[in-house]
Amino acid sequence: MKKFWLSLIFCFLLTPSLLVSAFGQTPVYVEMEYIIIRPSDEGTVALMHMTSVKNLQEEEYKGDGQSKTVLTVNIPKGATNLQVHDNSLGMAEIDNGFTTTKAIPAKESIVLPYSYWLENKSSGFELQYPYPVQAMQILVPEKSGSLNIQGLEYTIQ
């Protein structure tokens, strides 16, 4: 059986009202993150993400106003073959992931679908989130391996 090591670093798992009180006026947060981990026989693993990002503001969210960047998405070190599956996001690849330029409408969510490949190493990989995360589901196909998750309180369903 294959084993995957995963370390998650992000702010908190909170409800939207607690997000505002915990982070002041956080303009956006990850409403739901779905990750499908699919191993291959060649010693690599595909990670497919479907990330819903919610704008809490009464006006359109356009990022920090210092650049055209609206959102920044980090991927683990060593990731290859990054693919963003929605061309309307205005994606630009950066060293450790990608950025988007599409504004998020007031009080609405956008979905970021993307994927990449990693070497399946015993040292694992780390996911970092620059925004608070409310909920996450990690899916591994049955009989494909197991996860060792560090740095997060979680339940297995």
C-alpha positions in Angstrom: 0.0 0.0 0.0 1.3 3.5 -0.9 1.4 6.1 1.8 1.2 9.9 1.2 2.5 12.4 3.6 0.7 15.7 3.6 1.4 18.8 5.8 -1.2 21.5 5.6 -0.5 25.1 6.6 -3.4 27.6 6.6 -5.1 30.0 8.9 -8.1 28.2 10.5 -11.2 26.2 9.8 -13.9 28.8 10.8 -17.4 29.8 9.9 -17.7 33.1 7.8 -18.8 35.2 10.8 -15.9 33.9 12.9 -13.5 34.6 10.0 -14.4 38.3 10.2 -14.0 38.5 13.9 -10.8 36.4 13.9 -9.1 38.1 11.0 -10.6 41.6 11.1 -12.0 42.4 7.7 -10.6 39.5 5.7 -11.9 40.2 2.2 -11.8 36.6 0.9 -11.6 33.1 2.3 -11.5 29.5 1.0 -15.1 28.4 1.4 -14.4 24.8 0.4 -11.3 23.0 -0.9 -11.7 19.6 -2.6 -8.5 17.7 -3.3 -8.3 14.4 -5.2 -5.0 12.6 -4.8 -4.4 10.0 -7.5 -1.2 7.9 -7.5 0.4 6.5 -10.6 2.5 3.4 -11.0 5.5 5.5 -12.0 6.0 6.9 -8.5 4.2 10.2 -9.0 0.9 11.4 -7.7 -1.6 13.8 -9.3 -3.3 16.4 -7.1 -6.6 17.8 -8.5 -8.0 20.8 -6.7 -11.4 22.5 -6.9 -11.2 25.5 -4.7 -14.2 27.8 -4.0 -13.1 31.3 -2.9 -15.7 33.6 -1.4 -15.7 37.4 -1.4 -17.1 38.7 1.9 -17.1 42.4 0.8 -20.1 44.5 -0.4 -18.0 45.4 -3.4 -16.1 43.5 -6.1 -12.8 42.1 -4.8 -9.8 43.1 -7.0 -6.9 42.1 -4.8 -4.7 44.5 -2.8 -4.8 47.2 -5.4 -1.0 47.2 -5.8 -1.1 45.1 -9.0 -3.5 43.3 -11.3 -3.3 40.2 -9.1 -6.6 39.3 -7.5 -5.7 35.9 -5.9 -2.5 34.0 -5.4 -2.5 30.2 -5.3 0.5 28.3 -4.0 1.5 24.8 -5.1 4.0 22.5 -3.3 7.7 22.7 -4.1 8.7 20.2 -6.9 5.2 20.3 -8.5 5.2 19.9 -12.3 2.7 20.2 -15.1 0.5 22.8 -13.5 -2.8 23.1 -15.3 -5.5 25.7 -14.5 -8.8 24.3 -16.0 -10.6 27.7 -16.3 -9.2 30.1 -18.9 -11.5 32.9 -17.7 -9.6 33.4 -14.5 -6.8 35.4 -16.1 -4.1 33.0 -14.8 -0.4 33.9 -14.7 2.1 31.3 -13.6 4.6 32.2 -10.8 7.5 30.3 -9.2 5.4 28.7 -6.5 1.9 28.5 -8.2 -0.2 31.0 -10.1 -2.2 34.2 -9.8 -5.5 35.3 -11.1 -6.7 38.6 -12.4 -10.4 38.1 -12.6 -12.3 40.1 -9.9 -14.6 38.3 -7.5 -18.1 39.9 -7.5 -19.5 41.3 -4.2 -20.7 38.6 -1.8 -20.1 35.8 -4.4 -17.7 32.9 -4.9 -15.5 31.8 -7.8 -14.1 28.3 -8.4 -10.5 27.7 -9.1 -10.0 24.3 -10.8 -6.3 23.2 -11.1 -4.1 20.2 -11.0 -0.4 19.3 -11.0 1.9 16.3 -10.4 4.4 15.5 -7.6 6.9 12.9 -6.9 5.6 10.5 -4.2 8.3 10.9 -1.6 8.4 9.6 1.9 9.2 13.1 3.1 5.8 14.2 1.8 4.7 17.6 0.6 3.2 20.8 2.1 0.2 22.8 1.1 0.1 26.5 2.1 -2.9 28.7 1.9 -2.6 32.5 2.0 -6.3 32.8 2.9 -8.4 31.4 5.7 -9.9 28.0 5.0 -13.4 27.1 6.2 -13.6 23.5 5.0 -11.5 20.9 3.1 -12.1 17.4 1.7 -9.2 15.2 0.7 -10.2 12.2 -1.4 -8.0 9.2 -2.1 -9.4 6.5 -4.4 -10.1 3.3 -2.5 -7.1 0.9 -2.3 -4.8 3.6 -3.7 -2.9 4.4 -0.5 -3.3 6.3 2.7 -2.6 9.8 4.1 -0.6 11.0 7.0 -1.9 14.5 7.7 0.1 16.8 10.0 -0.7 20.3 11.4 -4.5 20.0 11.2 -7.4 18.7 13.2 -9.6 16.5 11.0 -12.1 13.7 10.8 -12.2 10.7 8.5 -15.5 9.9 6.9 
